[in-house]
Amino acid sequence: MLMVDWDLESGWKKPSIIPYQKIKIPVTATCLHYGIAVHEGISTSMNAETGHPQGFRVETHLKSLVSAS
């Protein structure tokens, strides 16, 4: 796997190839919580006519997601 360290003072470090291992990510990492928050915003229900799941106000949620980035 490819590993590249980064820090605020000097930016990206020299990349290295290392054997596959577990990726250590703190549970407080915002990347994890942001993904969960985006998923929670979209509600689905079964469409009575088609029998398939259908999103509720998906366009509104996607516009909100785009404007947040």
C-alpha positions as CSV (number, residue, x, y, z in Angstrom):
1,M,0.0,0.0,0.0
2,L,1.1,3.6,-0.6
3,M,1.7,5.7,2.5
4,V,2.5,9.4,2.5
5,D,2.8,11.5,5.7
6,W,1.9,15.1,5.9
7,D,2.3,17.9,8.4
8,L,1.4,21.6,8.6
9,E,5.0,22.9,8.6
10,S,6.5,21.1,5.6
11,G,3.5,19.6,3.8
12,W,3.8,16.2,2.1
13,K,6.7,13.9,2.9
14,K,8.4,11.3,0.7
15,P,5.9,8.5,-0.3
16,S,6.7,4.9,0.5
17,I,5.3,1.5,-0.5
18,I,4.7,-0.7,2.5
19,P,3.0,-4.1,3.1
20,Y,-0.8,-4.1,3.5
21,Q,-1.9,-3.4,7.0
22,K,-4.7,-1.9,9.0
23,I,-5.3,1.8,8.5
24,K,-5.3,3.7,11.8
25,I,-7.9,6.5,11.7
26,P,-9.0,8.2,14.9
27,V,-12.8,7.9,15.6
28,T,-12.9,11.7,15.8
29,A,-11.7,12.1,12.2
30,T,-14.1,14.5,10.5
31,C,-14.0,12.4,7.3
32,L,-15.9,9.7,9.0
33,H,-18.5,11.9,10.6
34,Y,-19.0,14.0,7.5
35,G,-19.9,10.9,5.4
36,I,-22.4,9.7,8.0
37,A,-24.0,13.2,8.2
38,V,-24.5,13.3,4.4
39,H,-26.1,9.8,4.4
40,E,-28.5,10.7,7.2
41,G,-29.9,13.7,5.3
42,I,-31.5,11.5,2.6
43,S,-34.7,9.6,3.5
44,T,-36.1,6.8,1.5
45,S,-39.4,4.9,1.4
46,M,-41.0,2.3,-0.8
47,N,-42.8,3.6,-3.9
48,A,-46.3,2.1,-3.7
49,E,-46.6,2.0,-7.5
50,T,-43.2,0.5,-8.4
51,G,-42.3,-1.3,-5.2
52,H,-38.8,0.2,-5.4
53,P,-37.1,2.4,-2.8
54,Q,-37.4,6.1,-3.6
55,G,-35.4,9.1,-2.2
56,F,-37.3,12.0,-0.6
57,R,-36.1,15.5,-1.6
58,V,-32.8,14.1,-2.9
59,E,-32.2,17.2,-5.1
60,T,-32.4,19.5,-2.1
61,H,-29.9,17.4,-0.1
62,L,-27.5,17.3,-3.1
63,K,-27.6,21.0,-3.6
64,S,-26.9,21.4,0.2
65,L,-24.0,19.0,-0.1
66,V,-22.5,20.9,-3.1
67,S,-22.8,24.3,-1.4
68,A,-21.1,23.0,1.7
69,S,-17.9,22.0,-0.2
